Amino acid sequence: MFIDDTIAAIATAPGEGGIGIIRLSGCDALDIAEKIFRPFYRESIRDYANRTLIYGNIVDGEDVIDEVLLAYMKGPHSYTAEDVVEINCHGGFISVKKILELTLKSGARMAEAGEFTKRAFLNGRIDLSQAEAVIDIINAKTDKSHEIAQEQLEGSLSKKIRGLRDKITEVLAQVEVAIDYPEEDIEFITYKELIEKTEYIKSEIVKMYKTADTGKILREGLKTAILGKPNVGKSSLMNSILGENRAIVTDIPGTTRDVIEEFVNIKGIPLKIVDTAGIRETDDIVEKIGVEKSIKHLKSSDLTLVVLDTSRELDNEDIEILQNIDREKAIVLLNKIDLEPKLDLEKVKEYVDEKNIINISALKSEGIDLIHDRIEEMVFSGEISNSGEVMITNSRHKDAIYKAMTSIEDSVRALSDHMSYDFIEVDLRDAWDALGQINGDTVNEDLLDTIFSNFCIGK
Ligand code: GDP
């Protein structure tokens, strides 16, 4: 693909800050910069070494707009692999806006969301999974999700996918020889060897597929509902969980302002606690939310924390909640263990496994660590705990791997059933194509647009 225009955007977040950055990329980036920039100590940007910071003024004719530091990075050694200019000006709204307008007036075009990263991909500097890692780094909620995205940016996933595709190519080559020379009945291609190789590829793909659920949780957060009738201690629990672990609070765009997502970092797992505003605001609101509405939350959550008051007997409201929980994804917290116990534990055990019942005192912050441990165990249980596995964090990748898995399973079956090599070839090719969608070797323009539209402008 030939790109012949130059794009510009503000690369820093809007708002007041020390520095704002305007970024230009494309074949005219340097010419545009020369038109609007006067270095203090030499004639032109061309008189300075590549990739150094140059001190000077941004000017509009005779008017000085701002005093800046400008960096020129000649392609292909730049973010987009094109000529890139970055202008570090004063922060706030006005400087960046004026300088951006000036670049547009001087021949640049306003960049679309993600277009810098898209160019890095189209110019072959990074593959698609690495481009997607960029957005994951920007959106990371905890150190762990950041770490996974960083590894993906460095190419861990790309390498894994390339390796698997190479292996499929090897098998395909053997299958194609068999198709082309059927009469030879070539000895070295034994069915056994082909099956072994294909089985191996299948097991690797299945392993990757299994990491997808954990990966998604680390990326997007574990949607968590805290349930319990009024006064059992939900707000107190929230406060002790949030205490040291509050990560990020976001308003969800397009919803009423009181729907707030709190991200809590539990051992690297972002817990997205939904509708805490309602729980925390006042007791009145808790009354209003009521059990019925809480149960609705429960249905859409990945994890439910049910709070019971051990100092009171179980009542119908408690039981109604317990009857509605999903055993696999609920932890029951027996709160107020500092008080005289009245609750019938045996009755609770009818609704939930013992390992998912934890004694706590929200007031005294006792037992909170046990909640953390149990959540960690639930997320990393079984095979997905093997560290060192390349994690699939993205649902698009998960879909592609699922397709590859289905096709490779078909080819294993076709091989075992001694079906015609032509069928086996088709299945192997499908698997090869599906994996190629992850690093972008086999994607179409529409998909690219969808992916990059999730980025912010300036990235
Ligand atoms: P919510 O209505 O479920 O949010 O409950 P709150 O968190 O507002 O707590 C209700 C009452 O129980 C408050 O007076 C809390 O101080 C008290 N409480 C909460 N947790 C504990 C606990 O672990 N022990 C004791 N003794 N009291 C608690």
Residues whose N, C-alpha, C, O or C-beta is under 5 A from the ligand:
A	BS01	GDP	K229 P230 N231 V232 G233 K234 S235 S236 L237 I279 V286 N335 K336 I337 D338 L339 I360 S361 A362 L363 K364
